[in-house]
């Protein structure tokens, strides 16, 4: 454990030792103890990485919810490195990618499964749209393996791809946690 002196009364985030959130209160500086010192708890549990499958609406905009969910998974798994698996779509996938991109590589890295233009339109630009391209990508992500799936829904939206991916994950025996954002 590393301890340094800091001014008494400094306000710090309770999750700063592993937080991905941008609360701005602590800048990842540690916990303030009653004696005015700041402590970094470097417990590292287990070995290996934790694979986290992200699926979510393209209209999902709540970056903080995604950051907190990833922080919670990391905390629950002994602060092991997260491998965040996502479909590289706008919305929840892009937000998760941004959270991971801004993190220390020892905390998280990403593994993207984009659907290419050629997969969406196999007949070329202006050709027919292959609506099965998204579900095929979702299956590839699930088949790549995950320890947990975090599904980010928008209330009142269709959430078709999110439902498909989270249901596929559940059928594969991957635990799924669902989060819902208000449409307002």
Secondary structure as UniProt FT lines:
FT   STRAND          2..5
FT   TURN            8..9
FT   TURN            14..18
FT   TURN            27..28
FT   STRAND          31..32
FT   TURN            34..35
FT   STRAND          37..40
FT   STRAND          49..56
FT   TURN            58..59
FT   HELIX           63..76
FT   TURN            77..79
FT   STRAND          81..86
FT   TURN            90..91
FT   HELIX           92..101
FT   TURN            105..107
FT   STRAND          108..112
FT   HELIX           117..120
FT   TURN            122..123
FT   TURN            125..126
FT   HELIX           132..143
FT   STRAND          148..154
FT   TURN            155..156
FT   HELIX           160..171
FT   TURN            172..173
FT   STRAND          175..181
//
